[in-house]
Every structure is written in C-alpha cells, then in structure tokens.
Amino acid sequence: MQINYLLEFSVIVETLSLSEASDQLFLSESSLSRHIKSLEDEIGSKLFERSTRKMTLTPLGEALYPICVQLRAINEHLNQVVTFQKQVTRKVINIGIQTNIVTYFDLYALVGDFMAQNQDITINVRNVSVAGLDFDPSQNKDDIIFAPGLAKETPAQYHQYCISVDSLVTVLPADSPLIKGGKISFADLKHQKLILAPTDTPMFALCVKAFLMEGIQPNISLTMHDGDKIIELVEKRLGVGLLSRHTSILKHPDYPRFHDLYFADINPPVEMCVKMLYPLTPSLQVARFVSYATKAFDSGKYKFELSGSNDTHS
C-alpha cells in the first residue's frame, strides 16, 4: 500500500475538493484521482461516494481518515528528523581569508568549483583580520586560512602551501652609494628613510616584519598606495622605496634600471607569499579541499598575485 496515497487521501477529506487538494499537493487532478482509485482497488472498497456536486466519505473512509492523520503527523516528524540529522552530519569547512587580499584572489570561484564536485560538503567563508600577520592558532576557529606571509615562516600547528611567491626589492637613485653588486643589506637600510605601501596593506606588514626579524626598526617616512608614486618620490630623493619584484618588472621592462633609478635585491632575500594554511592533521573534508586547491593552483587555474598590494587597491 502506497503511504503517499494515504496521505493524499487525508488531504482530500479535509478539503472535500479534488481541485483544492491537488493545489495543496502540487499534483494534477487526474493524477490524484488515479491514486485514490488505486488505493480503493487495493483495499477492495470505495472511500468516497461521488456525485456531480460533492464528495462524501464512506464508512470505511471515515474509519481510515483518523489513522491517515496520525500517519501524516508521523511522516512530517520523520522528515524533520532526517533533515536535522543531515544538517548535523553534513561535512563543513570553515575558511578565513585575510581581508586585504580578497581583492587579488577569486576565492569564491575556487569554492564554487569545489562544491560543484563535492556536494556533500558545506563551506563557510569569512574575512579575518590578521594583525601584523601574526595569529594564535589556538584561538583560530577556521579550518583553512588564506593570508600573506614570509615564505620561510610556517605558523605552529599548520602546514602551508605558498600560492604566489614574490620577493622584495629596493628602489634607489642609480648613483646611490648603497648599491653594491646589485644587492642591499638590511644594515644598509637601517638609517634610510623608507617609502612603503599603506599601513593597512599586506605589503606594509610584510616589509616591517622582515626588518624586525633582522633586529632593525624600519625608519618609515612615507606610505603610498601606487607603486608609480613610490618611484616618483624616490626620483625626488625623498627616500628608498620598497616594492615587490613582480610589480617592478611589470611596470618597468628595463628592470633593474629605470631612468635614473636602480632596483636592487635585498640580501638576504626576502620572499613573500600568499599562503594557504591548514592543520597538521586535517579532517577528511579539509584534506579533499587542500588537494583540490593545490592541484588547481599548480595548473594555473586561479591566479593570486600578492604584488597587487603595490597598486591602488588596499
């Protein structure tokens, strides 16, 4: 006996109208009529007396109706329990992305493509502020974090995958006595006025952290959003600029020379990258996402350029 037919029968009893019942059940009247006829044939007796004007219950229909009402309540409760359990057991990945790098990375395309192939997983994405690029893993609630950082650093309790690697270069007048074989040390820059990207950008935080790791407090005189503006200020001999190598090469094909300027590498090299951080012992769903993401990044499907922090975005 079809349970759905019994549930449909109870709705017809309450409306006493095939038309109204079909609207509530999202079925055609002809389908509903066939279902009730099939139910009556299986039982071996009519449930309704039909006339041109109305439908009335037979004695068997009257006896069956309260049982069908109970059955409908049980069915609704069963559906609620099943839905709740699906939500409870559904696999979830929480992703945090450092606020200032959202501009440079279409994370939502990556997430959408992954979920299309992994429909049993829900992903929650939120913007996070990683003050000074440092955070306490024990306080972190995200399964995966996308954030800028120094390539040689890996936070405790995390694996890291570097999505986009770049290096730091200085911009100086070509006749600067600081230039020695195309490289400049942090010690050389200790007393120089520095021109950096704005304080709210990953580039600024990376530059400051690189100096502090060498035991030097950077002397920051100016900050500018646009890499070209930084170069103009260096041309005016207002300080030493710090840019990413990638941005410098894109803007100036004659790199490392440009007009009366020289782009010099820092020694020891400072490699910066956008990192995907995930736990040392990831859950199965996180491992699936990491595997998918790393393959996609390695293939060049999603571009993620930290050098954008030298431009007008913040």
Secondary structure, 3 states (H helix, E strand, C coil): CCHHHHHHHHHHHHHCCHHHHHHHHCCCHHHHHHHHHHHHHHHCCCCEEECCCCEEECHHHHHHHHHHHHHHHHHHHHHHHHHHHHHHHCEEEEEEEEHHHHHHECHHHHHHHHHHHCCCEEEEEEEECCHHHCCCHHHCCCCEEEEEEECCCCCCCEEEEEEEEEEEEEEEECCCCCCECCEEEHHHHCCCCEEECCCCCHHHHHHHHHHHHCCCCCCEEEECCCHHHHHHHHHCCCCEEEEEHHHHHHHCCCCCEECCEEEEEEECCCEEEEEEEEECCCCHHHHHHHHHHHHHHHCCCCCECHHHHHCCCC
